[in-house]
Amino acid sequence: MEEITAGFAVCGSFCTFSKMLPQMRRLKEAGVNLIPIMSQTAFSTDTRFGKAKDITEQIEEICGKKILNTIQEVEPIGPKKLLDILIIEPCTGNTLAKMACGITDTPVTMAAKSHLRNARPVLLAVSTNDALGAAAKNIGMLMNYRNIYFVPMGQDDCDNKPRSMVADVELTLEAMEYALKGKQLQPMMT
């Protein structure tokens, strides 16, 4: 893993940050060189799940690098071939939709576009309340795109949120290893 450089892009599914941070640490402890990336929303929004400053400080401490949080900062990822893989965790329904439609108006979507130009893998850890609703078509489209892989996901509260799905982030490292080999970790949905 010491030779792997992974972009770790964080979107605004704030309720999953407490599960995402340990996975970031796990990757770092495995020897992965992590480049932190955040959407502007994730980077700057205080929520009931935590203050933005506290989250960004933790991410920078784990990665040992400054967070890239502007389109200008992430654009060189592709031309300079900076990453072996880009992990988007959590990947919101908004980001799924933008990626499915080729919209690059955030640091995360620009990082994905820039990275994909090198035919290298992007690993998505879905976290959205409408994965089995409006976002389903975008997930389906992305499943058919070359070099897009998913951390296996499942319903998180089928009684109260029947369309909601989240990735099993405990499988991030394993899913990354598979994606680097050009394979989708199975089963993809539990």
N, C-alpha and C positions, 0 to 999 in steps of 0.2 A: 504493500500500500504506500510505501514511502515515495514511490515514483509517480503516484497519482495526484493530479491537481484537480480539485473539484470546486466549481462555483457553488455556493450554497445560497440560494435566493429565497428570501422570506417575503410572503405576501400577508395581507391583513386579516387572516383568520386568527384573531387575537386569542380566542379560547383554546387554541392548540399550541400556543407558544410554550407552555409548561411541559408539553410532551416533545416538542421539537428541540429545545435546548439540550436535553440529555443525548439526543441522537447526534447533534452537532459535536458534542464532547466525545461521544463514542467514535465517530469518524476520525476526529483529531487524535485520539488515543491509539487508533489503529494505524496512525502514520500518514493519513491523508492530509495533503496541503490544502487548506480551505481558504477560498476567497469569498468573503461575505458580501452579499448583495441584498438590498432591501428596496421594496417599493416605497415611494414617498409616504404613502398612508401608513405602512407598517413602521417606517422610520420615525415618524413625527407625531403619531396619535397616542395620547394618553387614554386608557380605557379602564373599565372596572377590573381588567385582568392584569393591569400594571402600567407603570409610567414608561413612556417611550425611552427616556434617558436611561432608565434602569435596564431595559431590554437591550438597547444598543451597546451599553457598556459591557454587559455579559457576553454578547456576541463578539465584540472586539477582543475581549479578554480570552475567550475560547480560541478564536482564530489567530490571534496575535497580529491582526491587520485592521486597518481602517475600513469601515463599511463603504462600499460603492453604492451611492444612492441617487445618482443622476444619470440621465441618458448619456451625457458626454463621457462620464467615467466608465461606463460599461461598453460603449461602442467599440473600443479597440480589442475586445475579447476575441472576435472573429479574425480580423486582419492580423493580429499578433499571435493567434493560435495559443491563447493563454490557458485554456482548460482542456482536460481530457473528458470531463463530463460536467454537465450543469444539473444540479438538483434544485427543484423548486418545491420547497416544503415550509409551510403549507402552500398549496396551490388552490387559490380561490376559484369560485365559479366565474368571476369577472376575468381573471387571468386565463382560465380555460377558454372562455369565449373569444377573448382577444387573440390568443394563439391560434385557435381554430380558424379565425377569419383573417389572420395575417396582420393584425393591428399591433403596432410597436410604439406605444405612447407612454410607456413606463420604463423604469430601469430594468425591471424583471423581463418584460416582453422584448425589450431591445437586447438584453443579454442573451435571451433564447434565440432570437433571430440571428444575431451576430455569431453565436456559437454554432448554430445549425448549418451555417454556410460552409463549415469544415466537415460536414457529414459525421459529426460526433454526437454521442447520445445526450438526450435530455431526459431526466427522470422526474416524473410528476408525482407528488404526494397530495392527492386530492383532499380538500376539506371544504365541503359546500352543502348547504341545506337543501339544494335543489338538484343534486346529482342524478336522482331518478325522476326529475321533472324537466325544467327548462334546460338545465346543463347537460342532460343525457345526450342530446344530439352532438354537443361539442366534445364530450368524452368519446363518443363513437367516432367522430371525425378524426380526432387526434390518435385514436387507436390504429387508424389506417395510415398515418403519416410515418414516413421513414425516420428512424432515429429517435422516436418518442416512445418512452417506456413509462410504466406506472408502478409505484409502490402498491402492493395489493391493498384493497380497500373493502370496507363493509359498512353496513348500516350501523349507525351509532346509537340510535334511539327510535326503533321502528314504531313504537306505540305513539310517541309524542311528535316525532319528526319523520314521517314515513318516507320522505324523499331524500333525506339527509344521508350522506356517506362521508366517511373519513378514512384516510389511509392508515394502515397498521404500521405506524412509524417505527416500531420495533424491528421491522423488516427492511429499513432503509439501507443498511450496509449490505445485506444480502442482495437486495434488488439492484443496488449500484454495481455490485460485482457481476451480476447477470447482464445488466445493460452494457457494461464495458465489453462483454463478449458478444453483444448483439442479440441477446435473448431477453424475453419477458419472464420474470419470475412468476411461477404459477402456484396455486390458483390465483388469478388476478382479482377475483371478487369472492368474498367469503360470506 
